[in-house]
Amino acid sequence: MQRMQPRARFLSDPGRLAAMLILVVCGSAIAVWILARGDLVGADARAYWGGVRLWLSGGDPTDPPPPYMPYVYWSWSLPLFTPWAALPWETAWFVYRVVNVILFAWSVAWAYRQHPLATALLVLLITPALAATLDTGNITFLCAMGIWAAHFASPRIGGFMWALAAALKWFPALLFLILKPRTRLWGIAWAGLLGILTLAVWPEVTRQLELVINYPRPLRIDYLLLLWAAVPWMWSHPRWFEWRTWGQQLSDARERLRMAMSAWWTAPGRISSARDATLREARAFLGLT
């Protein structure tokens, strides 16, 4: 009888049951979409694969022959795809998809253990974006997982993951604020290095910028994956999920803000104290304290 107790508790928990049902429906919807698309998939991944091969043969990845799309990331990033592009296309595409699916499944399992229903609802929200990304093979999801990994890696590695993702896709730069303080500092350092690499290939950069601006693209719903990249940070604030206390949390935040503003306004030398406080906060923000 004791062995049945965990299962009984699970079956009596409507939140977990709802979470599992939502996850099954979302997974099934993605699988059906991908199967229905058949061979009409992988356009972006094929651009990375073909771009590397064209580059190695002395061609121009930004002006490939049909049916390839142009390679629109900075040219210094081409070596990152080289080991994968050495595989035949069918094998490379299979490996690419499997890696994406495994990473997502692992991240869902981790998030589910923390907050089951919140995880399922967030997966429901990003399902269209994830399906689109798995359909085209865009690196959006991999960039999002790079930011995810930055929450658990050392500051040096985490900063590099953020800087690389931001350099490739730009949108992860917005997630700088949710990194750990020391990771932010390393992120700035790595971003500076990647900026130097970008300046070193400036003629190609101008061409790629023109392509990014002028190339026709559908609505970028894949940017919703920004939310998934922020999961480890959001899940590290368990009180946010206690919905019964949301009113009290909001009231407490307003009171702290009012008291801080009142104390600053009535303090002598408030300009200099504000400057000193700003410097202290900036140092703490970058992990320099």
C-alpha positions as CSV (number, residue, x, y, z in Angstrom):
1,M,0.0,0.0,0.0
2,Q,2.8,2.4,0.7
3,R,4.1,2.0,-2.8
4,M,0.8,3.3,-4.1
5,Q,0.8,6.5,-2.0
6,P,2.9,8.7,-4.4
7,R,0.7,7.7,-7.4
8,A,-2.4,8.4,-5.3
9,R,-1.1,11.8,-4.3
10,F,-0.3,12.5,-8.0
11,L,-3.8,11.5,-9.1
12,S,-5.4,13.6,-6.4
13,D,-3.4,16.7,-7.4
14,P,-5.5,18.5,-10.1
15,G,-2.7,21.0,-10.8
16,R,-0.2,18.2,-11.8
17,L,-2.9,16.4,-13.8
18,A,-3.7,19.6,-15.7
19,A,0.0,20.2,-16.3
20,M,0.6,16.8,-17.7
21,L,-2.4,17.0,-20.0
22,I,-1.2,20.4,-21.3
23,L,2.3,19.1,-21.9
24,V,1.0,16.0,-23.8
25,V,-1.3,18.2,-26.0
26,C,1.6,20.6,-26.8
27,G,4.0,17.8,-27.6
28,S,1.5,16.1,-29.8
29,A,0.7,19.3,-31.6
30,I,4.3,20.0,-32.4
31,A,4.9,16.4,-33.5
32,V,1.8,16.5,-35.8
33,W,2.9,19.8,-37.3
34,I,6.5,18.6,-38.0
35,L,5.2,15.3,-39.6
36,A,2.7,17.2,-41.7
37,R,5.4,19.5,-43.0
38,G,7.4,16.5,-44.2
39,D,10.4,17.5,-46.3
40,L,9.4,21.2,-46.4
41,V,11.5,22.0,-43.4
42,G,15.0,23.0,-42.3
43,A,15.4,26.1,-44.5
44,D,17.4,28.0,-41.9
45,A,19.5,25.0,-40.8
46,R,20.2,24.3,-44.4
47,A,21.4,27.9,-44.8
48,Y,24.0,27.4,-42.0
49,W,25.0,24.0,-43.4
50,G,25.3,25.3,-47.0
51,G,26.9,28.5,-45.9
52,V,29.8,26.7,-44.2
53,R,30.4,24.5,-47.2
54,L,30.3,27.4,-49.6
55,W,32.7,29.3,-47.4
56,L,35.1,26.4,-47.2
57,S,35.1,26.1,-51.0
58,G,35.9,29.8,-51.5
59,G,32.4,31.0,-52.2
60,D,30.3,33.8,-50.7
61,P,27.9,32.5,-48.0
62,T,25.8,35.7,-48.3
63,D,25.1,35.0,-52.0
64,P,24.4,31.2,-52.2
65,P,22.9,29.4,-55.2
66,P,19.3,28.2,-54.9
67,P,17.7,26.7,-52.9
68,Y,19.9,28.0,-50.0
69,M,19.1,31.1,-48.1
70,P,22.0,33.5,-47.4
71,Y,24.0,33.2,-44.3
72,V,23.2,36.4,-42.3
73,Y,25.3,36.0,-39.2
74,W,28.7,37.5,-38.7
75,S,31.3,35.7,-40.8
76,W,33.5,34.9,-37.7
77,S,30.7,32.6,-36.6
78,L,31.0,30.3,-39.5
79,P,33.7,28.0,-37.8
80,L,31.2,27.4,-35.0
81,F,29.0,25.4,-37.5
82,T,31.9,23.7,-39.3
83,P,32.0,20.3,-37.4
84,W,28.3,19.9,-37.7
85,A,28.3,21.0,-41.4
86,A,30.9,18.3,-42.2
87,L,28.1,15.7,-41.9
88,P,25.9,14.9,-44.9
89,W,22.7,17.0,-44.9
90,E,20.3,14.2,-43.9
91,T,22.5,13.2,-41.0
92,A,23.2,16.8,-40.0
93,W,19.5,17.7,-40.0
94,F,18.6,14.6,-37.9
95,V,21.4,15.4,-35.4
96,Y,20.3,19.0,-35.2
97,R,16.7,18.1,-34.5
98,V,17.5,15.5,-32.0
99,V,19.7,17.9,-30.0
100,N,17.0,20.5,-30.0
101,V,14.4,18.1,-28.8
102,I,16.6,16.6,-26.1
103,L,17.5,20.0,-24.8
104,F,13.9,21.1,-24.6
105,A,12.8,17.9,-23.0
106,W,15.5,18.2,-20.3
107,S,14.7,21.8,-19.6
108,V,10.9,21.0,-19.3
109,A,11.7,18.2,-16.9
110,W,13.8,20.5,-14.8
111,A,11.2,23.3,-14.8
112,Y,8.4,20.9,-14.1
113,R,10.0,19.7,-11.0
114,Q,10.0,23.3,-9.7
115,H,6.6,24.5,-10.7
116,P,4.5,21.9,-12.7
117,L,1.5,24.0,-13.7
118,A,3.4,27.2,-14.4
119,T,5.8,25.2,-16.6
120,A,2.9,23.7,-18.6
121,L,1.2,27.0,-19.1
122,L,4.5,28.6,-20.3
123,V,5.1,25.6,-22.7
124,L,1.6,26.2,-24.0
125,L,2.4,29.9,-24.7
126,I,5.6,29.2,-26.5
127,T,4.4,26.1,-28.4
128,P,3.8,28.0,-31.7
129,A,7.3,29.6,-31.4
130,L,8.9,26.3,-30.7
131,A,7.1,24.5,-33.5
132,A,8.2,27.3,-36.0
133,T,11.8,27.0,-34.7
134,L,11.9,23.2,-35.0
135,D,10.3,23.6,-38.5
136,T,12.9,25.9,-39.9
137,G,15.9,24.9,-37.9
138,N,16.7,28.4,-36.8
139,I,19.2,28.8,-33.9
140,T,16.7,30.8,-31.9
141,F,16.1,28.0,-29.5
142,L,19.8,27.1,-29.1
143,C,20.5,30.8,-28.3
144,A,17.7,30.7,-25.7
145,M,19.2,27.5,-24.1
146,G,22.6,29.3,-24.1
147,I,21.0,31.9,-21.8
148,W,19.4,29.1,-19.8
149,A,22.8,27.5,-19.3
150,A,24.3,30.8,-18.2
151,H,22.3,30.7,-15.0
152,F,24.1,27.5,-14.0
153,A,27.6,27.9,-15.5
154,S,30.5,29.7,-14.0
155,P,30.5,33.5,-14.5
156,R,33.2,33.2,-17.2
157,I,31.3,30.6,-19.2
158,G,27.9,32.1,-18.6
159,G,29.1,35.5,-19.7
160,F,30.4,33.9,-22.9
161,M,27.1,32.1,-23.6
162,W,25.2,35.3,-23.2
163,A,27.6,37.3,-25.4
164,L,27.6,34.7,-28.2
165,A,23.8,34.4,-28.2
166,A,23.4,38.2,-28.2
167,A,26.0,38.5,-31.1
168,L,24.2,35.9,-33.2
169,K,20.6,36.8,-32.6
170,W,20.7,40.3,-30.9
171,F,17.5,39.6,-28.9
172,P,19.2,37.8,-26.0
173,A,21.0,41.0,-25.2
174,L,17.7,42.0,-23.4
175,L,18.3,39.2,-20.9
176,F,21.5,40.8,-19.7
177,L,19.5,42.2,-16.7
178,I,18.6,38.7,-15.4
179,L,22.1,37.3,-15.4
180,K,24.1,36.9,-12.1
181,P,26.2,40.0,-11.3
182,R,29.6,38.4,-12.0
183,T,28.2,36.8,-15.2
184,R,27.2,40.3,-16.4
185,L,30.7,41.5,-15.9
186,W,32.2,38.6,-18.0
187,G,29.4,39.1,-20.5
188,I,30.5,42.7,-21.1
189,A,34.1,41.5,-21.5
190,W,33.2,38.8,-24.0
191,A,30.9,41.2,-25.9
192,G,33.8,43.5,-26.3
193,L,36.0,40.7,-27.7
194,L,33.2,39.7,-30.1
195,G,32.8,43.3,-31.1
196,I,36.4,43.5,-32.1
197,L,36.0,40.4,-34.2
198,T,33.0,42.0,-35.9
199,L,35.0,45.1,-36.7
200,A,37.8,43.0,-38.1
201,V,35.4,41.6,-40.8
202,W,33.6,45.0,-41.4
203,P,33.1,44.7,-45.2
204,E,31.2,41.4,-44.7
205,V,29.3,43.0,-41.8
206,T,27.9,45.8,-44.0
207,R,26.7,43.2,-46.5
208,Q,25.1,41.1,-43.8
209,L,23.3,44.1,-42.3
210,E,21.8,44.9,-45.6
211,L,20.6,41.3,-45.9
212,V,19.1,41.3,-42.4
213,I,17.3,44.6,-43.0
214,N,16.0,43.9,-46.5
215,Y,15.5,40.1,-46.6
216,P,11.7,39.3,-46.4
217,R,10.9,37.4,-43.2
218,P,7.6,36.2,-41.7
219,L,6.4,37.4,-38.3
220,R,9.1,36.4,-35.8
221,I,7.1,34.5,-33.3
222,D,10.2,32.6,-32.4
223,Y,11.2,35.5,-30.2
224,L,8.7,34.2,-27.7
225,L,11.4,31.8,-26.7
226,L,12.9,34.7,-24.8
227,L,10.4,33.7,-22.1
228,W,11.8,30.2,-21.9
229,A,15.4,31.5,-21.7
230,A,14.3,33.3,-18.5
231,V,12.8,30.3,-16.8
232,P,15.7,29.6,-14.4
233,W,15.6,33.2,-13.2
234,M,11.8,33.4,-12.9
235,W,11.7,30.0,-11.1
236,S,14.4,31.3,-8.6
237,H,11.7,33.6,-7.1
238,P,9.2,31.1,-5.7
239,R,7.1,33.7,-3.9
240,W,6.1,35.0,-7.4
241,F,4.0,31.8,-7.8
242,E,2.1,32.3,-4.6
243,W,-0.9,34.0,-6.2
244,R,-2.7,34.4,-3.0
245,T,0.0,36.9,-1.8
246,W,0.2,38.9,-5.1
247,G,-1.8,41.8,-3.6
248,Q,0.4,41.9,-0.5
249,Q,3.6,41.7,-2.5
250,L,2.5,44.6,-4.7
251,S,1.5,46.6,-1.6
252,D,4.9,45.9,0.0
253,A,6.7,47.0,-3.1
254,R,4.8,50.3,-3.3
255,E,5.5,51.0,0.4
256,R,9.3,50.3,0.0
257,L,9.4,52.6,-3.0
258,R,7.5,55.4,-1.2
259,M,9.8,55.1,1.9
260,A,12.9,55.2,-0.3
261,M,11.7,58.2,-2.2
262,S,10.7,60.0,1.0
263,A,14.1,59.3,2.7
264,W,16.0,60.5,-0.3
265,W,14.0,63.7,-0.7
266,T,14.4,64.7,2.9
267,A,18.1,63.8,3.2
268,P,20.7,66.5,3.3
269,G,23.0,66.4,0.3
270,R,20.6,64.2,-1.6
271,I,22.3,64.7,-5.0
272,S,25.7,63.5,-3.8
273,S,24.1,60.6,-1.8
274,A,22.1,59.6,-4.9
275,R,25.4,59.6,-6.9
276,D,27.1,57.5,-4.3
277,A,24.2,55.1,-4.1
278,T,24.1,54.8,-7.9
279,L,27.8,53.9,-8.0
280,R,27.3,51.3,-5.2
281,E,24.4,49.7,-7.1
282,A,26.4,49.7,-10.3
283,R,29.3,47.9,-8.7
284,A,26.9,45.4,-7.1
285,F,25.1,44.9,-10.4
286,L,28.4,43.8,-12.0
287,G,29.6,41.8,-9.0
288,L,32.4,44.2,-8.1
289,T,31.6,44.4,-4.4
